[in-house]
Amino acid sequence: MYNVSVSPHVREQSTTKAIMRDVVIALLPVLAFGVYHFGLDALIVIAISVVTCVLSELIFELIAKKPITVFDYSAVVTGLILAINLPSTVSWWIPVIGGVFAIIAVKMLFGGLGQNFMNPALAARCFLLISFASRMNDFSIDGVSSATPLAMMKAGETPDLLTLFLGFHGGCIGEVSALAILISGIYLIVKKVISVRIPLTYILSTLVFVVIINLVLGNELTVNYVAGQLLSGGLLVGAFFMATDYVTSPITAKGQIIYGILLGLMTALFRMLGSSAEGVSFAIIIGNLLVPLIEKITIPKPFGCEKIAKGDKSNG
């Protein structure tokens, strides 16, 4: 008797729960530094975001009489990624609205994990940026408002690279410390949760396009400026944690390279020519929408098949 089932027929030993657990573990250095740097406010934002995402998914599944999936940690990961993309000073209802939007509007209404067409946490962040711009751009530290390093560079200032690398400056909870993000990214690569292909292509292409655009515009270009573009903003955290999302990134090797280059181009354009200093979130969700097209043009040819010329009926 033959057992007929849909693909994949060769299955990996890892499970969704195990992968999501590794992502949570990888996020710990980023979260820990965010709480250390921004204090109790950051911890509260993280907790509210995670609890909102988990409860939103659970309540939706109970109402819709769907299988309960909150124990696979995917809602926890969504909550954490949303939290690290928020300022520590936002009101408590901001992560609540963001968490509900991410889980209900972007994830569950499209069928749940594996069916969403864009990264839920980033979609929520972009929704919040558009809806509550002033609150989402308030990067106060100890009650004192300060510009982010990207905003400083856009204004012509040069931030200290060591400060950028360590993370002692204003910004979102999880994007400030390049050191913590690199530790987290290395963990994901070592555990083979992600491939280095998308992060590396994305980061390098962003820097290349930043250089090209500045040269075209005739702007003064220095090594410190290029390094500042790498170490500040959401580029590193976006490259390791958001651009590599399994559901919303290409599965083909060529597609991942094209995807990374496309993200780098859009990020550089948004940063150099846009009104905002940052562009990672919008670049990634636009890239998510283009993934089906990227996969269509990069799908490998089946082994042993050849294209039949139009009008050739010799093969039946």
VOPAGU-2260 file (C-alpha; in pm, 1 decimal, decimal comma):
REM VOPAGU-2260
SITE   aa  ch    i         X         Y         Z
SITE  MET   A    0       0,0       0,0       0,0
SITE  TYR   A    1     136,0     340,0     -98,1
SITE  ASN   A    2     109,1     635,9     135,8
SITE  VAL   A    3      41,1     946,4     -69,6
SITE  SER   A    4     110,0    1284,2      91,7
SITE  VAL   A    5     198,3    1637,9      -6,2
SITE  SER   A    6     556,2    1762,4      -3,7
SITE  PRO   A    7     801,7    1784,4     162,6
SITE  HIS   A    8     868,8    1412,4     146,3
SITE  VAL   A    9    1215,8    1444,7     301,5
SITE  ARG   A   10    1169,9    1602,7     642,4
SITE  GLU   A   11    1412,3    1792,1     863,6
SITE  GLN   A   12    1454,2    1684,7    1225,2
SITE  SER   A   13    1410,1    2038,4    1358,1
SITE  THR   A   14    1061,6    2161,5    1446,5
SITE  THR   A   15     896,1    2501,8    1440,4
SITE  LYS   A   16     905,4    2508,5    1819,4
SITE  ALA   A   17    1278,6    2431,4    1829,7
SITE  ILE   A   18    1358,8    2696,4    1568,2
SITE  MET   A   19    1152,0    2961,1    1744,1
SITE  ARG   A   20    1311,5    2869,6    2075,9
SITE  ASP   A   21    1654,9    2925,9    1922,0
SITE  VAL   A   22    1542,8    3267,5    1794,4
SITE  VAL   A   23    1425,8    3359,1    2146,0
SITE  ILE   A   24    1761,9    3249,0    2287,9
SITE  ALA   A   25    1945,3    3446,3    2019,3
SITE  LEU   A   26    1749,0    3759,0    2109,7
SITE  LEU   A   27    1852,7    3745,1    2475,5
SITE  PRO   A   28    2177,2    3950,0    2439,8
SITE  VAL   A   29    1987,8    4219,4    2246,1
SITE  LEU   A   30    1704,1    4224,9    2499,4
SITE  ALA   A   31    1941,2    4221,7    2796,8
SITE  PHE   A   32    2139,4    4519,3    2669,5
SITE  GLY   A   33    1819,5    4707,0    2587,0
SITE  VAL   A   34    1693,9    4663,6    2944,2
SITE  TYR   A   35    2037,9    4751,7    3086,8
SITE  HIS   A   36    2063,8    5067,0    2875,2
SITE  PHE   A   37    1704,5    5193,0    2887,5
SITE  GLY   A   38    1600,2    5052,3    3225,6
SITE  LEU   A   39    1265,3    4927,9    3352,8
SITE  ASP   A   40    1070,8    5106,9    3079,2
SITE  ALA   A   41    1224,6    4878,0    2817,9
SITE  LEU   A   42    1138,1    4566,6    3019,0
SITE  ILE   A   43     776,1    4681,8    3049,4
SITE  VAL   A   44     748,1    4741,3    2673,2
SITE  ILE   A   45     895,6    4395,8    2602,6
SITE  ALA   A   46     661,1    4222,8    2847,9
SITE  ILE   A   47     348,3    4401,0    2719,0
SITE  SER   A   48     439,4    4326,1    2358,1
SITE  VAL   A   49     495,0    3953,8    2418,3
SITE  VAL   A   50     186,1    3908,5    2635,8
SITE  THR   A   51     -31,0    4094,1    2382,8
SITE  CYS   A   52      90,0    3880,4    2092,6
SITE  VAL   A   53      41,4    3552,0    2278,9
SITE  LEU   A   54    -305,0    3646,8    2408,7
SITE  SER   A   55    -413,9    3780,2    2069,1
SITE  GLU   A   56    -325,4    3451,8    1901,2
SITE  LEU   A   57    -484,6    3242,0    2176,7
SITE  ILE   A   58    -810,5    3440,8    2184,0
SITE  PHE   A   59    -839,0    3439,0    1804,3
SITE  GLU   A   60    -789,1    3062,1    1791,2
SITE  LEU   A   61   -1043,0    3003,4    2066,8
SITE  ILE   A   62   -1305,9    3223,4    1898,4
SITE  ALA   A   63   -1240,1    3080,8    1551,8
SITE  LYS   A   64   -1216,0    2725,2    1693,9
SITE  LYS   A   65    -871,3    2678,8    1542,6
SITE  PRO   A   66    -594,7    2452,3    1677,8
SITE  ILE   A   67    -403,5    2620,6    1961,9
SITE  THR   A   68     -54,8    2711,6    1836,9
SITE  VAL   A   69      73,3    2954,5    2100,1
SITE  PHE   A   70     308,1    2692,2    2241,9
SITE  ASP   A   71     525,7    2693,0    1929,1
SITE  TYR   A   72     683,1    3024,5    2045,1
SITE  SER   A   73     605,7    3198,8    1715,3
SITE  ALA   A   74     382,6    3456,0    1888,9
SITE  VAL   A   75     655,6    3509,7    2148,3
SITE  VAL   A   76     908,8    3576,9    1871,5
SITE  THR   A   77     669,8    3821,9    1704,1
SITE  GLY   A   78     624,0    4003,0    2035,8
SITE  LEU   A   79     998,8    4022,4    2098,7
SITE  ILE   A   80    1081,7    4146,2    1749,1
SITE  LEU   A   81     809,1    4408,7    1771,2
SITE  ALA   A   82     941,5    4517,0    2112,2
SITE  ILE   A   83    1301,9    4561,0    1998,9
SITE  ASN   A   84    1174,8    4788,8    1723,1
SITE  LEU   A   85    1000,9    5023,0    1967,3
SITE  PRO   A   86    1141,0    5310,1    2175,8
SITE  SER   A   87    1144,3    5239,0    2548,2
SITE  THR   A   88     946,6    5559,0    2610,0
SITE  VAL   A   89     627,3    5463,4    2423,9
SITE  SER   A   90     298,8    5447,9    2612,9
SITE  TRP   A   91     179,2    5102,3    2718,0
SITE  TRP   A   92     -97,7    5097,2    2458,1
SITE  ILE   A   93     144,1    5130,0    2165,8
SITE  PRO   A   94     279,7    4770,9    2195,0
SITE  VAL   A   95     -78,3    4654,2    2263,2
SITE  ILE   A   96    -205,8    4801,0    1935,1
SITE  GLY   A   97     105,0    4680,1    1754,0
SITE  GLY   A   98      78,6    4327,3    1894,2
SITE  VAL   A   99    -290,7    4293,3    1805,0
SITE  PHE   A  100    -227,0    4426,5    1453,3
SITE  ALA   A  101      71,3    4195,1    1399,4
SITE  ILE   A  102    -104,4    3877,8    1513,7
SITE  ILE   A  103    -463,6    3933,6    1402,3
SITE  ALA   A  104    -439,0    4150,1    1089,9
SITE  VAL   A  105    -113,6    4021,4     940,6
SITE  LYS   A  106     -78,8    3665,0    1070,5
SITE  MET   A  107    -403,7    3495,7    1176,3
SITE  LEU   A  108    -643,1    3644,9     920,0
SITE  PHE   A  109    -421,5    3505,1     646,0
SITE  GLY   A  110    -414,2    3153,8     790,2
SITE  GLY   A  111    -159,5    3167,8    1071,5
SITE  LEU   A  112     208,8    3082,3    1077,0
SITE  GLY   A  113     339,0    3008,7     729,0
SITE  GLN   A  114      59,8    3194,4     548,7
SITE  ASN   A  115     138,8    3559,2     628,0
SITE  PHE   A  116     254,3    3762,8     327,8
SITE  MET   A  117     483,8    3995,8     524,7
SITE  ASN   A  118     669,4    3992,6     854,7
SITE  PRO   A  119     399,0    4055,1    1119,4
SITE  ALA   A  120     622,9    4244,4    1363,7
SITE  LEU   A  121     762,5    4475,5    1096,0
SITE  ALA   A  122     419,2    4532,1     944,4
SITE  ALA   A  123     300,3    4636,3    1290,5
SITE  ARG   A  124     597,0    4867,7    1336,9
SITE  CYS   A  125     532,0    5039,1    1003,7
SITE  PHE   A  126     163,9    5071,4    1095,8
SITE  LEU   A  127     263,4    5234,5    1424,7
SITE  LEU   A  128     516,6    5464,2    1254,9
SITE  ILE   A  129     249,7    5590,7    1016,6
SITE  SER   A  130     -22,7    5618,7    1280,7
SITE  PHE   A  131     175,3    5752,5    1578,0
SITE  ALA   A  132     483,4    5913,8    1425,2
SITE  SER   A  133     569,8    6148,5    1711,9
SITE  ARG   A  134     547,1    5878,2    1978,6
SITE  MET   A  135     744,6    5628,8    1768,6
SITE  ASN   A  136    1025,1    5879,8    1716,4
SITE  ASP   A  137    1064,9    5987,9    2078,5
SITE  PHE   A  138    1406,5    5850,1    2178,6
SITE  SER   A  139    1448,3    6002,7    2522,9
SITE  ILE   A  140    1706,9    5876,1    2771,2
SITE  ASP   A  141    1653,8    5967,9    3137,5
SITE  GLY   A  142    1394,0    6221,3    3032,7
SITE  VAL   A  143    1628,8    6396,6    2790,5
SITE  SER   A  144    1542,0    6381,6    2420,8
SITE  SER   A  145    1829,9    6297,2    2190,0
SITE  ALA   A  146    1869,1    6241,3    1818,6
SITE  THR   A  147    1954,5    5895,8    1691,0
SITE  PRO   A  148    2295,5    5846,3    1525,3
SITE  LEU   A  149    2129,2    5817,9    1182,7
SITE  ALA   A  150    1948,6    6148,1    1235,4
SITE  MET   A  151    2279,5    6304,6    1343,6
SITE  MET   A  152    2455,0    6182,7    1030,6
SITE  LYS   A  153    2168,0    6306,7     813,1
SITE  ALA   A  154    2220,0    6647,5     974,0
SITE  GLY   A  155    2592,2    6637,8     890,9
SITE  GLU   A  156    2727,2    6533,2    1231,2
SITE  THR   A  157    2970,9    6246,3    1291,2
SITE  PRO   A  158    2885,2    6008,7    1578,4
SITE  ASP   A  159    3149,4    5820,6    1775,2
SITE  LEU   A  160    3197,1    5471,0    1630,7
SITE  LEU   A  161    3284,3    5306,9    1962,6
SITE  THR   A  162    2963,7    5441,9    2112,8
SITE  LEU   A  163    2771,7    5305,6    1814,4
SITE  PHE   A  164    2935,5    4964,2    1843,0
SITE  LEU   A  165    2866,8    4931,2    2215,3
SITE  GLY   A  166    2523,2    5091,3    2200,5
SITE  PHE   A  167    2526,9    5378,6    2448,3
SITE  HIS   A  168    2304,3    5612,7    2250,4
SITE  GLY   A  169    1937,7    5674,5    2172,7
SITE  GLY   A  170    1725,4    5452,3    1953,1
SITE  CYS   A  171    1486,1    5160,1    1966,5
SITE  ILE   A  172    1528,2    4900,2    2240,1
SITE  GLY   A  173    1699,7    4636,1    2030,3
SITE  GLU   A  174    1881,5    4828,5    1760,7
SITE  VAL   A  175    2133,9    5029,5    1962,5
SITE  SER   A  176    2410,7    4777,6    2038,2
SITE  ALA   A  177    2586,1    4643,8    1729,4
SITE  LEU   A  178    2794,6    4416,3    1954,7
SITE  ALA   A  179    2487,7    4249,5    2107,8
SITE  ILE   A  180    2324,7    4207,6    1766,0
SITE  LEU   A  181    2638,4    4047,2    1619,8
SITE  ILE   A  182    2654,2    3800,9    1910,4
SITE  SER   A  183    2289,8    3712,9    1849,3
SITE  GLY   A  184    2341,0    3680,8    1474,3
SITE  ILE   A  185    2643,0    3452,8    1516,0
SITE  TYR   A  186    2434,4    3226,9    1741,4
SITE  LEU   A  187    2166,0    3195,5    1472,8
SITE  ILE   A  188    2424,9    3112,3    1207,6
SITE  VAL   A  189    2611,1    2859,2    1425,4
SITE  LYS   A  190    2282,0    2687,5    1515,0
SITE  LYS   A  191    2196,2    2688,8    1141,9
SITE  VAL   A  192    1868,6    2865,5    1208,1
SITE  ILE   A  193    1957,7    3111,8     931,7
SITE  SER   A  194    2198,1    3116,3     640,8
SITE  VAL   A  195    2458,5    3390,3     615,4
SITE  ARG   A  196    2347,8    3454,0     255,6
SITE  ILE   A  197    2068,3    3708,2     317,7
SITE  PRO   A  198    2230,5    3905,1     605,0
SITE  LEU   A  199    2566,0    3933,2     429,9
SITE  THR   A  200    2415,7    4032,0      93,7
SITE  TYR   A  201    2181,0    4280,6     257,4
SITE  ILE   A  202    2446,7    4450,3     468,7
SITE  LEU   A  203    2710,1    4471,0     193,8
SITE  SER   A  204    2466,5    4590,9     -71,9
SITE  THR   A  205    2332,6    4861,4     161,0
SITE  LEU   A  206    2684,5    4996,8     216,1
SITE  VAL   A  207    2766,7    4978,5    -155,9
SITE  PHE   A  208    2451,7    5167,4    -254,1
SITE  VAL   A  209    2505,4    5423,6      23,4
SITE  VAL   A  210    2849,6    5495,4    -123,0
SITE  ILE   A  211    2718,5    5510,0    -481,2
SITE  ILE   A  212    2427,8    5742,7    -398,0
SITE  ASN   A  213    2652,0    5977,8    -199,6
SITE  LEU   A  214    2903,8    5990,6    -483,8
SITE  VAL   A  215    2626,7    6066,1    -733,8
SITE  LEU   A  216    2491,8    6341,5    -509,2
SITE  GLY   A  217    2841,5    6483,2    -463,8
SITE  ASN   A  218    2830,8    6447,7     -84,9
SITE  GLU   A  219    3146,7    6421,7     121,2
SITE  LEU   A  220    3211,0    6056,2     199,4
SITE  THR   A  221    3425,4    5925,2     484,8
SITE  VAL   A  222    3500,5    5585,2     634,2
SITE  ASN   A  223    3335,7    5696,5     959,1
SITE  TYR   A  224    3017,2    5784,5     772,9
SITE  VAL   A  225    2995,4    5445,1     600,8
SITE  ALA   A  226    3078,2    5262,9     925,4
SITE  GLY   A  227    2811,7    5471,5    1098,9
SITE  GLN   A  228    2553,6    5357,7     845,4
SITE  LEU   A  229    2644,5    4998,4     927,6
SITE  LEU   A  230    2649,9    5026,0    1306,1
SITE  SER   A  231    2347,9    5249,5    1363,5
SITE  GLY   A  232    1977,2    5216,4    1301,5
SITE  GLY   A  233    1804,9    4887,2    1237,4
SITE  LEU   A  234    2030,8    4751,6     962,3
SITE  LEU   A  235    2202,3    4477,0    1163,5
SITE  VAL   A  236    1898,1    4365,2    1359,9
SITE  GLY   A  237    1688,8    4375,7    1043,4
SITE  ALA   A  238    1944,3    4172,5     848,8
SITE  PHE   A  239    1972,6    3894,6    1107,4
SITE  PHE   A  240    1624,3    3875,3    1258,2
SITE  MET   A  241    1371,4    4014,1    1010,1
SITE  ALA   A  242    1500,1    3978,3     655,6
SITE  THR   A  243    1569,1    3609,0     726,5
SITE  ASP   A  244    1211,4    3524,5     828,7
SITE  TYR   A  245    1140,0    3181,5     676,8
SITE  VAL   A  246     787,0    3263,2     562,8
SITE  THR   A  247     853,9    3597,6     396,0
SITE  SER   A  248    1199,0    3544,8     239,7
SITE  PRO   A  249    1294,9    3346,6     -74,1
SITE  ILE   A  250    1385,3    2978,6     -42,8
SITE  THR   A  251    1610,2    2964,9    -349,6
SITE  ALA   A  252    1978,6    3053,5    -318,8
SITE  LYS   A  253    1972,2    3294,0    -614,8
SITE  GLY   A  254    1649,3    3441,1    -487,2
SITE  GLN   A  255    1803,5    3513,6    -147,5
SITE  ILE   A  256    2091,5    3701,6    -310,3
SITE  ILE   A  257    1854,0    3905,1    -528,6
SITE  TYR   A  258    1636,1    3969,0    -222,9
SITE  GLY   A  259    1934,2    4091,1     -18,0
SITE  ILE   A  260    2050,1    4324,4    -296,0
SITE  LEU   A  261    1696,9    4459,7    -337,3
SITE  LEU   A  262    1670,1    4527,1      36,8
SITE  GLY   A  263    2008,0    4699,8      32,8
SITE  LEU   A  264    1904,9    4923,2    -257,4
SITE  MET   A  265    1575,8    5025,2     -95,6
SITE  THR   A  266    1733,9    5082,8     245,7
SITE  ALA   A  267    2002,7    5306,3      93,9
SITE  LEU   A  268    1745,0    5500,1    -108,3
SITE  PHE   A  269    1519,6    5551,9     194,1
SITE  ARG   A  270    1811,6    5659,9     412,6
SITE  MET   A  271    1980,7    5890,1     161,4
SITE  LEU   A  272    1682,1    6039,6     -21,3
SITE  GLY   A  273    1388,0    5991,0     214,7
SITE  SER   A  274    1261,4    6232,7     475,3
SITE  SER   A  275    1332,2    5981,6     753,4
SITE  ALA   A  276    1682,9    5876,3     852,8
SITE  GLU   A  277    1583,5    5507,7     871,6
SITE  GLY   A  278    1447,0    5277,4     602,2
SITE  VAL   A  279    1499,7    4917,6     710,3
SITE  SER   A  280    1142,1    4833,3     813,5
SITE  PHE   A  281     978,8    4966,8     497,5
SITE  ALA   A  282    1247,9    4811,2     277,9
SITE  ILE   A  283    1189,5    4465,8     426,2
SITE  ILE   A  284     809,7    4465,9     406,2
SITE  ILE   A  285     824,5    4587,5      45,2
SITE  GLY   A  286    1077,6    4312,5     -19,8
SITE  ASN   A  287     837,8    4062,5     140,0
SITE  LEU   A  288     572,7    4156,5    -116,6
SITE  LEU   A  289     817,2    4090,0    -400,4
SITE  VAL   A  290     926,4    3746,7    -275,7
SITE  PRO   A  291     673,3    3548,2    -489,3
SITE  LEU   A  292     804,9    3720,2    -801,9
SITE  ILE   A  293    1167,9    3662,6    -697,8
SITE  GLU   A  294    1100,4    3292,8    -640,4
SITE  LYS   A  295     917,8    3263,0    -972,4
SITE  ILE   A  296    1217,7    3386,1   -1171,1
SITE  THR   A  297    1479,0    3196,2    -966,2
SITE  ILE   A  298    1311,7    2855,8    -931,1
SITE  PRO   A  299    1559,4    2586,7   -1044,3
SITE  LYS   A  300    1478,3    2376,1   -1349,2
SITE  PRO   A  301    1364,3    2018,5   -1274,8
SITE  PHE   A  302    1637,9    1762,2   -1338,3
SITE  GLY   A  303    1602,4    1588,6   -1675,4
SITE  CYS   A  304    1355,0    1837,6   -1825,0
SITE  GLU   A  305    1407,9    2051,5   -2131,5
SITE  LYS   A  306    1203,7    2324,0   -2289,0
SITE  ILE   A  307    1008,6    2212,5   -2595,2
SITE  ALA   A  308    1016,1    2455,5   -2883,5
SITE  LYS   A  309     684,1    2609,5   -2983,3
SITE  GLY   A  310     519,5    2401,2   -3257,2
SITE  ASP   A  311     736,8    2094,6   -3188,2
SITE  LYS   A  312     495,3    1802,4   -3147,7
SITE  SER   A  313     756,4    1528,5   -3180,4
SITE  ASN   A  314     729,4    1454,2   -2806,9
SITE  GLY   A  315     350,6    1426,4   -2816,1
